[in-house]
């Protein structure tokens, strides 16, 4: 019925995790044309740096937006920048300093010894990427 179809298109609490921190609810997908399809993601945003650690550091520390503040949403009142987050992950002392309240930053060395990381055969750069993603 029409009510059920309308409800299916309303944002739910679970979907709000995909919302832009500035508000406005969940984002709307943008679709391209056949040219966009053939160019792929690399045509839209460029190719990744094959040296993963170097590329992640450059993205977090040397871009014009590296010091732009944002609220990651996973820790209330936690305003940060991509530069600060790189330091949190790459500098054990900084990681310990920000591990307050609900936030607990695990050290890369600690995670590399985790049996789950070993079983997944994760490289250090992949663990760093996961830390940056999860905060």
DONULUM-396373 format. One line per 5 residues: their letters; for each residue x, y, z of N, C-alpha, C. Coordinates in Angstrom, 3 decimals. Example, Ala and Ser with C-alpha at 12.3 -4.5 7.8 and 13.67 -1.06 7.14 Angstrom:
<sites>
as> 13.190/-5.690/7.800/12.300/-4.500/7.800/13.200/-3.300/7.800  12.850/-2.250/7.080/13.670/-1.060/7.140/12.900/0.030/7.870
</sites>
This chain:
<sites>
xxxxx> 0.831/-1.181/0.000/0.000/0.000/0.000/0.877/1.246/0.000  0.304/2.395/-0.277/1.062/3.634/-0.448/1.791/4.042/0.824  1.198/3.863/1.983/1.840/4.230/3.242/3.124/3.439/3.439  3.085/2.150/3.147/4.259/1.295/3.309/5.369/1.722/2.339  5.012/2.044/1.098/6.008/2.485/0.120/6.640/3.802/0.558
xxxxx> 5.837/4.707/1.086/6.365/5.993/1.552/7.292/5.794/2.741  6.915/4.925/3.658/7.736/4.665/4.842/9.078/4.063/4.456  9.095/3.277/3.385/10.347/2.652/2.941/11.356/3.690/2.476  10.908/4.870/2.080/11.808/5.904/1.585/12.165/6.938/2.646  11.681/6.776/3.862/11.984/7.711/4.941/13.260/7.275/5.650
xxxxx> 14.136/8.208/5.975/15.348/7.833/6.709/14.990/7.285/8.090  15.657/6.222/8.464/15.455/5.645/9.787/16.673/5.942/10.643  16.561/5.684/11.904/17.674/5.935/12.817/18.916/5.182/12.353  18.759/3.938/11.897/19.897/3.154/11.439/20.591/3.764/10.241  19.841/4.447/9.396/20.433/5.060/8.207/21.133/6.370/8.512
xxxxx> 20.874/6.941/9.654/21.458/8.239/9.963/22.978/8.174/10.094  23.526/6.970/10.298/24.984/6.863/10.365/25.623/7.214/9.020  24.819/7.219/7.948/25.326/7.582/6.635/25.088/9.058/6.330  24.539/9.780/7.281/24.218/11.190/7.070/25.467/12.048/7.168  25.445/13.138/6.472/26.546/14.096/6.537/26.527/14.752/7.911
xxxxx> 27.677/14.881/8.576/27.694/15.459/9.924/27.037/16.837/10.000  26.983/17.568/8.904/26.381/18.892/8.903/24.865/18.849/8.906  24.297/17.677/8.915/22.838/17.548/8.914/22.313/17.276/7.522  21.014/17.308/7.405/20.405/17.094/6.107/20.028/15.656/5.841  20.322/14.760/6.751/19.923/13.372/6.573/20.822/12.623/5.612
xxxxx> 20.429/11.410/5.283/21.234/10.587/4.382/21.409/11.269/3.024  22.510/10.985/2.388/22.815/11.570/1.087/22.035/10.862/-0.016  21.874/11.540/-1.115/21.244/10.963/-2.286/22.346/10.538/-3.243  22.215/9.353/-3.793/23.228/8.845/-4.716/23.224/9.660/-6.003  24.408/9.784/-6.584/24.569/10.479/-7.859/24.947/9.431/-8.892
xxxxx> 24.219/9.402/-9.973/24.498/8.434/-11.022/25.083/9.140/-12.232  25.976/8.475/-12.930/26.592/9.047/-14.112/26.043/8.427/-15.377  26.732/8.708/-16.448/26.326/8.158/-17.737/27.320/7.069/-18.144  27.200/6.593/-19.363/28.041/5.484/-19.823/29.517/5.881/-19.877  29.804/7.165/-20.177/31.189/7.653/-20.176/31.780/7.534/-18.776
xxxxx> 30.994/7.937/-17.760/31.445/7.823/-16.362/31.711/6.364/-16.006  30.845/5.477/-16.468/31.004/4.047/-16.198/32.344/3.552/-16.731  32.672/3.917/-17.974/33.909/3.433/-18.580/35.154/4.081/-17.980  35.038/5.316/-17.488/36.183/5.948/-16.823/36.413/5.347/-15.444  35.356/4.840/-14.834/35.472/4.227/-13.529/35.765/5.219/-12.423
xxxxx> 36.020/4.695/-11.270/36.309/5.531/-10.112/37.588/6.340/-10.309  38.571/5.749/-10.969/39.830/6.465/-11.206/39.596/7.711/-12.045  38.644/7.668/-12.961/38.326/8.839/-13.761/37.702/9.945/-12.943  37.053/9.581/-11.856/36.382/10.559/-10.995/37.317/11.145/-9.945  38.105/10.286/-9.293/38.939/10.760/-8.181/40.430/10.498/-8.362
xxxxx> 40.814/9.859/-9.446/42.227/9.577/-9.692/42.641/8.223/-9.144  43.830/7.823/-9.512/44.361/6.532/-9.069/44.950/6.648/-7.670  44.869/5.580/-6.880/45.478/5.617/-5.544/47.002/5.534/-5.645  47.657/6.001/-4.606/49.098/5.876/-4.518/49.412/4.406/-4.246  50.250/3.772/-5.071/50.543/2.351/-4.841/51.311/2.101/-3.539
xxxxx> 51.957/3.133/-3.006/52.621/3.020/-1.693/51.590/3.486/-0.669  50.849/2.529/-0.139/49.673/2.808/0.673/49.955/3.727/1.862  50.975/3.445/2.645/51.266/4.275/3.822/51.584/5.705/3.398  52.400/5.853/2.376/52.757/7.183/1.880/51.506/7.922/1.389  50.651/7.224/0.684/49.425/7.829/0.183/48.476/8.239/1.294
xxxxx> 48.314/7.377/2.303/47.429/7.717/3.422/47.975/8.910/4.202  49.293/8.925/4.403/49.880/10.048/5.130/49.676/11.350/4.353  49.894/11.310/3.041/49.706/12.514/2.222/48.254/12.985/2.281  47.308/12.046/2.185/45.892/12.418/2.234/45.515/13.048/3.566  46.082/12.548/4.645/45.726/13.043/5.974/46.526/14.264/6.420
xxxxx> 47.746/14.433/5.896/48.635/15.462/6.435/48.999/16.590/5.480  48.931/16.347/4.180/49.452/17.356/3.254/48.426/17.897/2.261  47.177/17.603/2.458/46.136/18.157/1.585/45.668/19.492/2.148  45.066/20.308/1.288/44.606/21.628/1.731/43.549/21.526/2.829  42.855/20.395/2.899/41.801/20.231/3.909/42.281/19.483/5.153
xxxxx> 43.573/19.234/5.278/44.103/18.426/6.387/43.791/18.995/7.769  43.605/20.311/7.847/43.325/20.926/9.142/41.886/21.414/9.259  41.041/20.978/8.323/39.611/21.319/8.396/38.969/20.466/9.491  38.316/21.109/10.436/37.710/20.384/11.556/36.401/19.721/11.133  36.154/18.540/11.713/34.908/17.825/11.495/34.576/17.010/12.735
xxxxx> 33.330/16.641/12.856/32.853/15.794/13.950/32.636/14.404/13.366  33.467/13.431/13.730/33.329/12.106/13.141/32.047/11.379/13.547  31.406/11.844/14.606/30.126/11.272/14.997/30.193/10.012/15.836  31.357/9.376/15.931/31.413/8.140/16.711/31.773/8.367/18.178  32.248/9.559/18.505/32.521/9.915/19.896/31.950/11.306/20.119
xxxxx> 30.903/11.422/20.923/30.222/12.714/21.103/31.186/13.839/21.477  31.051/14.966/20.774/31.866/16.130/21.072/33.312/16.015/20.637  33.614/15.055/19.807/34.989/14.819/19.379/35.252/15.529/18.053  35.670/16.780/18.126/36.017/17.536/16.931/37.482/17.244/16.606  37.769/16.942/15.352/39.117/16.550/14.972/39.426/17.030/13.565
xxxxx> 40.597/16.691/13.076/40.995/16.946/11.694/41.656/15.674/11.175  41.828/15.573/9.868/42.500/14.384/9.340/43.971/14.355/9.784  44.588/15.511/9.914/45.972/15.581/10.402/46.074/15.065/11.836  45.157/15.508/12.694/45.165/15.025/14.094/44.954/13.516/14.146  44.035/13.008/13.322/43.755/11.573/13.343/44.953/10.763/12.869
xxxxx> 45.700/11.291/11.903/46.919/10.595/11.476/47.888/10.500/12.652  48.039/11.592/13.385/48.947/11.594/14.538/48.470/10.631/15.622  47.157/10.568/15.834/46.588/9.653/16.837/46.976/8.210/16.514  46.910/7.866/15.244/47.186/6.495/14.826/48.680/6.214/14.721  49.453/7.188/14.241/50.867/6.933/13.980/51.786/7.206/15.171
xxxxx> 51.320/7.945/16.160/52.137/8.289/17.322/51.511/7.664/18.570  52.141/6.607/19.117/51.554/5.919/20.272/51.237/6.853/21.449  52.092/7.840/21.684/51.844/8.770/22.794/50.556/9.566/22.554  50.353/10.020/21.329/49.133/10.767/21.000/47.911/9.854/21.081  48.069/8.620/20.664/46.975/7.655/20.776/46.558/7.437/22.220
xxxxx> 47.545/7.329/23.114/47.237/7.176/24.546/46.586/8.436/25.102  47.050/9.602/24.652/46.522/10.877/25.157/45.034/11.042/24.842  44.605/10.613/23.667/43.199/10.805/23.284/42.303/9.643/23.713  42.886/8.621/24.305/42.097/7.476/24.767/41.431/7.816/26.100  40.367/8.596/26.030/39.599/9.007/27.209/38.122/8.749/26.947
xxxxx> 37.362/8.621/28.017/35.932/8.365/27.857/35.705/7.063/27.119  34.836/7.106/26.120/34.525/5.903/25.339/35.599/5.558/24.320  36.451/6.503/23.991/37.434/6.277/22.929/38.662/5.563/23.468  38.978/4.448/22.839/40.181/3.687/23.171/40.918/3.394/21.875  42.055/4.047/21.686/42.849/3.844/20.474/43.856/2.739/20.747
xxxxx> 43.756/1.671/19.987/44.713/0.575/20.132/45.938/0.868/19.284  47.091/0.515/19.790/48.351/0.778/19.118/48.529/-0.195/17.946  49.207/0.280/16.906/49.449/-0.556/15.731/50.210/-1.812/16.136  51.234/-1.659/16.965/52.035/-2.812/17.385/51.180/-3.835/18.127  50.256/-3.355/18.938/49.351/-4.257/19.662/48.455/-5.009/18.673
xxxxx> 47.898/-4.285/17.715/46.996/-4.909/16.756/47.715/-5.886/15.834  48.960/-5.599/15.484/49.697/-6.514/14.605/49.911/-7.870/15.266  49.890/-7.916/16.595/50.021/-9.181/17.310/48.692/-9.863/17.584  47.592/-9.262/17.206/46.261/-9.826/17.444/46.038/-11.050/16.545  45.541/-12.154/17.111/45.312/-13.366/16.308/44.366/-13.145/15.115
xxxxx> 43.412/-12.267/15.259/42.479/-12.003/14.152/43.213/-11.327/12.994  44.117/-10.398/13.317/44.907/-9.723/12.289/45.814/-10.734/11.591  46.415/-11.618/12.373/47.279/-12.646/11.801/46.480/-13.589/10.902  45.317/-14.014/11.377/44.490/-14.930/10.586/44.055/-14.287/9.271  43.763/-12.979/9.300/43.355/-12.265/8.093/44.557/-11.899/7.221
xxxxx> 45.767/-12.136/7.740/47.001/-11.837/7.020/47.076/-10.357/6.613  46.676/-9.488/7.554/46.676/-8.056/7.273/48.086/-7.482/7.350  48.376/-6.589/6.450/49.637/-5.853/6.454/49.471/-4.636/7.371  50.594/-4.069/7.812/50.534/-2.932/8.718/49.733/-1.770/8.112  49.925/-1.505/6.832/49.195/-0.407/6.183/47.680/-0.648/6.231
xxxxx> 47.268/-1.885/6.139/45.832/-2.194/6.207/45.293/-1.980/7.610  46.084/-2.298/8.615/45.685/-2.060/9.999/45.591/-0.550/10.267  46.552/0.206/9.747/46.505/1.667/9.891/45.239/2.211/9.235  44.923/1.720/8.045/43.698/2.172/7.355/42.463/1.874/8.193  42.424/0.694/8.806/41.267/0.350/9.663/41.196/1.257/10.879
xxxxx> 42.325/1.554/11.488/42.345/2.457/12.642/41.852/3.850/12.245  42.320/4.336/11.102/41.882/5.661/10.646/40.384/5.664/10.365  39.872/4.575/9.822/38.459/4.497/9.476/37.572/4.433/10.725  38.005/3.671/11.704/37.160/3.455/12.884/37.398/4.459/14.005  38.496/5.191/13.941/38.773/6.192/14.973/39.428/5.585/16.160
</sites>
